[in-house]
Each structure stands twice: as C-alpha cells, then as structure tokens.
Amino acid sequence: YDTRTFELWCMLPGHTQDVLAMCSVGGEMWTAAGPIVWVWSNPESTDPQVVKEIDNVGRDILSLLACDGGSLVFCGSIAGFVVLNSKTCETIAVGSVDEGI
C-alpha cells in the first residue's frame, strides 16, 4: 500500500512466511521473508513474477536497503548483514554480531 494515499500499489503473493522487508531496485522489487529474498519483475503489473530466489541470505532478514544507485543491496538481520550485488546476487560483504560490526 502507498502509505500516503492508502491505495494498493502491488500484490506479491508467494512467500510462505511474513514479509518483513522490501525495497525497490531499478524496475524490480525485492522482498524478504525469513532467510529468503525474492526479486520480482513487473511488481506494479497484474502479473508480477519472481525472477530470482536468493536462499539462506541470513536469519530472518529485517531490512533491505538499496544503495549506490541500486547496484548494491544491504540485507540486515539481528545476527548481522550481507551486501549483495543487485545484478548478479553475488555476496560482496558479510558481517556478524560476533565479529563486532
């Protein structure tokens, strides 16, 4: 929902757990539920599609933030963080509470 107008912006069905984080990266929408991140194409259409599934990014991802013009996505959880390349979904950096981030 658009928080300003309360109008439905898009509907992304499919996650089996509650979606706790989402962010827009270019024309795609990234959503996180538990340890799984899905990348959606055409999120504003009547037929959004999952184009990538990134599994085991972390424990219960609580935040997704796009940065550096959308080329990087920060995935944060209570235990730490992972930074992903938004085009390839490759891991760029990892940090944990145990490492003293």
C-alpha positions, 0 to 999 in steps of 0.5 A: 500500500502507498502509505500516503494515499492508502491505495494498493500499489502491488500484490506479491503473493508467494512467500510462505512466511511474513514479509518483513522487508522490501525495497525497490531496485531499478524496475524490480522489487525485492522482498524478504521473508525469513532467510529468503529474498525474492526479486520480482519483475513487473511488481506494479503489473497484474502479473508480477513474477519472481525472477530470482530466489536468493536462499539462506541470505541470513536469519530472518532478514529485517531490512533491505536497503538499496544503495549506490544507485541500486547496484548494491543491496544491504540485507540486515538481520539481528545476527548481522548483514550481507551486501549483495550485488543487485545484478548478479546476487553475488555476496560482496560483504558479510558481517556478524554480531560476533565479529563486532560490526 
